[in-house]
Amino acid sequence: MRNLAIGFAVTALAAGFSLGAHATPMLISTGSELSLTGYANVNGTTMTVEFDPGSSLSAFGETGSFTELGSGGSVTFEHQGSKISYHTLDSGSNLGCGAGCVYVAMANGDTSTFDMTSETVQQTPTTLTIIGHGTATLSGFAATPGTFELTTQLGSGHTNLSFSSTTTAVPEPAAMTVLAAGLLSLGLVARRRRT
């Protein structure tokens, strides 16, 4: 019986690492960042933002898995060309990549999106910061939990706009369940040896 328990524990541990290592597709690596820049008309009085259709991917700022996008490319923002309340960026998207899809970035045959499920708006007389949580996607990778941040100047006029998406990947549930079962079995075997 003891040998059977040890065998199960080792098998469960190996399966757990195998599931984590060979999951297809893999999550976007933790801490990967995609920086986008562009222009928008932001009005602090009406609390609206109008994304400029001429915006494009920045030529710098991609780290981790997002380096596959490279520089250049194009970015389509939510409700591009029309005014939208910046308190509702996490709902009612027209981009077709989720209810709160904020942007679609495409470069070198790859696509990345961010679907925001919640947001916090911080406004001063001169600046606007929107911090949101949601899901980042990238061609060839599984949808990954992440954080979105928009920073810009307030006022009525054409302002610089900066977007940043950072992934906060978490372990896959299936791999963690099998791994936990293996560790529990090893703990039980060790306890029986002591008694």
C-alpha positions as CSV (number, residue, x, y, z in Angstrom):
1,M,0.0,0.0,0.0
2,R,2.8,2.4,0.9
3,N,4.6,1.7,-2.5
4,L,1.3,2.4,-4.3
5,A,0.9,5.8,-2.5
6,I,4.5,6.7,-3.4
7,G,3.9,5.7,-7.0
8,F,0.8,7.9,-7.2
9,A,2.5,10.8,-5.6
10,V,5.4,10.7,-8.1
11,T,3.0,10.2,-11.0
12,A,0.8,13.1,-9.9
13,L,3.8,15.4,-9.4
14,A,5.2,14.5,-12.8
15,A,1.8,15.0,-14.4
16,G,1.4,18.4,-12.7
17,F,4.7,19.6,-14.1
18,S,3.9,18.1,-17.5
19,L,0.6,19.8,-17.7
20,G,2.2,23.1,-16.8
21,A,5.1,22.8,-19.2
22,H,3.2,21.4,-22.2
23,A,-0.1,23.3,-22.0
24,T,-1.1,24.4,-25.5
25,P,-1.3,27.3,-26.0
26,M,0.9,28.8,-23.3
27,L,-0.1,31.9,-21.3
28,I,1.6,35.2,-22.1
29,S,4.6,35.3,-19.9
30,T,4.2,37.1,-16.6
31,G,5.3,40.8,-16.6
32,S,5.1,41.1,-20.4
33,E,4.3,44.6,-21.4
34,L,2.9,46.2,-24.5
35,S,3.1,50.0,-24.8
36,L,1.0,51.9,-27.3
37,T,1.0,55.6,-28.1
38,G,-1.4,57.7,-30.1
39,Y,-3.6,60.7,-29.9
40,A,-7.0,61.5,-28.6
41,N,-9.4,64.4,-27.9
42,V,-10.0,64.2,-24.1
43,N,-12.5,66.5,-22.4
44,G,-12.4,66.6,-18.6
45,T,-15.6,68.6,-18.4
46,T,-17.8,66.1,-20.3
47,M,-15.6,63.2,-19.2
48,T,-15.3,61.9,-22.8
49,V,-12.4,60.6,-24.9
50,E,-12.3,60.4,-28.7
51,F,-9.6,58.1,-30.0
52,D,-7.7,59.3,-33.1
53,P,-7.9,56.9,-36.1
54,G,-4.3,57.8,-36.9
55,S,-2.8,56.2,-33.8
56,S,-0.3,53.4,-34.2
57,L,1.8,50.9,-32.2
58,S,4.8,52.6,-30.6
59,A,8.3,51.7,-31.9
60,F,9.4,50.8,-28.3
61,G,8.1,49.3,-25.1
62,E,7.3,45.7,-26.0
63,T,8.8,43.3,-23.5
64,G,8.4,39.6,-22.8
65,S,6.0,37.7,-25.1
66,F,4.8,40.9,-26.7
67,T,8.2,41.4,-28.5
68,E,6.7,39.1,-31.2
69,L,4.6,42.1,-32.3
70,G,7.7,44.2,-33.0
71,S,7.2,47.8,-33.9
72,G,5.0,49.6,-36.3
73,G,1.6,48.1,-37.1
74,S,-1.8,49.5,-36.4
75,V,-4.1,50.0,-33.4
76,T,-7.8,50.3,-33.4
77,F,-9.4,51.8,-30.3
78,E,-12.8,51.2,-28.9
79,H,-15.4,53.4,-30.7
80,Q,-12.6,55.0,-32.7
81,G,-13.7,58.4,-34.1
82,S,-16.6,58.9,-31.7
83,K,-16.8,60.3,-28.2
84,I,-17.2,57.8,-25.4
85,S,-17.3,58.3,-21.6
86,Y,-14.0,57.2,-20.2
87,H,-15.9,55.8,-17.2
88,T,-17.4,53.1,-19.5
89,L,-14.3,51.7,-21.3
90,D,-14.9,48.4,-19.6
91,S,-18.4,47.8,-21.3
92,G,-20.1,47.9,-24.6
93,S,-17.1,47.6,-26.9
94,N,-17.7,47.6,-30.7
95,L,-14.5,45.8,-31.5
96,G,-15.8,42.2,-31.3
97,C,-13.1,40.9,-29.0
98,G,-15.0,41.0,-25.7
99,A,-17.5,43.3,-24.0
100,G,-14.8,45.5,-22.6
101,C,-12.3,45.3,-25.4
102,V,-10.3,48.5,-25.4
103,Y,-8.1,48.0,-28.4
104,V,-6.9,45.7,-31.2
105,A,-3.2,46.0,-32.0
106,M,-1.8,44.3,-35.1
107,A,1.8,44.0,-36.4
108,N,3.9,41.5,-38.3
109,G,0.9,39.1,-38.7
110,D,0.2,39.0,-34.9
111,T,-2.7,40.5,-33.0
112,S,-3.1,41.6,-29.4
113,T,-6.2,42.8,-27.6
114,F,-7.2,43.8,-24.1
115,D,-10.7,43.0,-22.7
116,M,-11.1,45.1,-19.5
117,T,-13.6,43.9,-16.9
118,S,-13.1,46.6,-14.3
119,E,-11.6,50.1,-14.1
120,T,-10.5,52.8,-11.7
121,V,-10.5,56.4,-13.0
122,Q,-8.1,58.9,-11.5
123,Q,-8.6,62.5,-12.7
124,T,-6.8,65.7,-11.7
125,P,-7.3,69.1,-13.3
126,T,-4.6,68.3,-15.8
127,T,-4.3,64.5,-16.2
128,L,-6.4,61.4,-16.6
129,T,-5.3,57.9,-15.6
130,I,-7.4,54.8,-16.1
131,I,-6.3,51.6,-14.5
132,G,-8.2,48.4,-15.3
133,H,-8.1,44.7,-14.9
134,G,-9.0,42.2,-17.5
135,T,-7.6,39.8,-20.1
136,A,-4.8,40.3,-22.5
137,T,-4.5,38.2,-25.7
138,L,-1.7,37.7,-28.2
139,S,-1.6,35.5,-31.3
140,G,-0.3,32.0,-30.4
141,F,-0.9,32.4,-26.6
142,A,-3.8,31.7,-24.3
143,A,-5.9,34.6,-22.9
144,T,-4.0,35.8,-19.9
145,P,-5.0,37.9,-16.9
146,G,-3.5,41.4,-17.1
147,T,-3.6,45.1,-16.1
148,F,-4.3,48.0,-18.4
149,E,-3.3,51.6,-17.9
150,L,-4.1,54.7,-19.9
151,T,-2.5,58.0,-19.2
152,T,-3.1,61.3,-20.9
153,Q,-3.5,65.0,-20.4
154,L,-6.9,66.6,-19.9
155,G,-8.4,69.5,-21.8
156,S,-10.3,70.1,-25.0
157,G,-7.9,69.4,-27.8
158,H,-5.5,66.9,-29.4
159,T,-3.4,65.2,-26.7
160,N,-0.8,62.5,-26.5
161,L,-2.2,59.2,-25.3
162,S,-0.2,56.3,-23.7
163,F,-1.5,52.8,-23.2
164,S,0.2,50.0,-21.4
165,S,-0.9,46.4,-20.9
166,T,1.0,44.2,-18.4
167,T,0.3,40.5,-17.9
168,T,-0.2,39.0,-14.5
169,A,-0.3,35.3,-15.5
170,V,-1.5,32.8,-12.9
171,P,-0.8,29.0,-12.8
172,E,-3.3,26.9,-14.8
173,P,-6.0,25.3,-12.5
174,A,-5.6,21.8,-14.0
175,A,-1.9,21.7,-13.5
176,M,-2.1,23.0,-9.9
177,T,-4.8,20.5,-8.9
178,V,-2.8,17.6,-10.0
179,L,0.4,19.0,-8.4
180,A,-1.5,19.6,-5.1
181,A,-2.7,16.0,-5.2
182,G,0.8,14.8,-5.6
183,L,2.1,16.9,-2.8
184,L,-0.7,15.7,-0.5
185,S,0.1,12.1,-1.2
186,L,3.8,12.7,-0.4
187,G,2.8,14.3,2.9
188,L,0.6,11.4,3.9
189,V,3.4,8.9,3.1
190,A,5.9,10.9,5.1
191,R,3.5,11.1,8.0
192,R,2.9,7.3,8.0
193,R,6.7,6.7,8.0
194,R,7.0,8.7,11.2
195,T,4.3,6.7,13.1
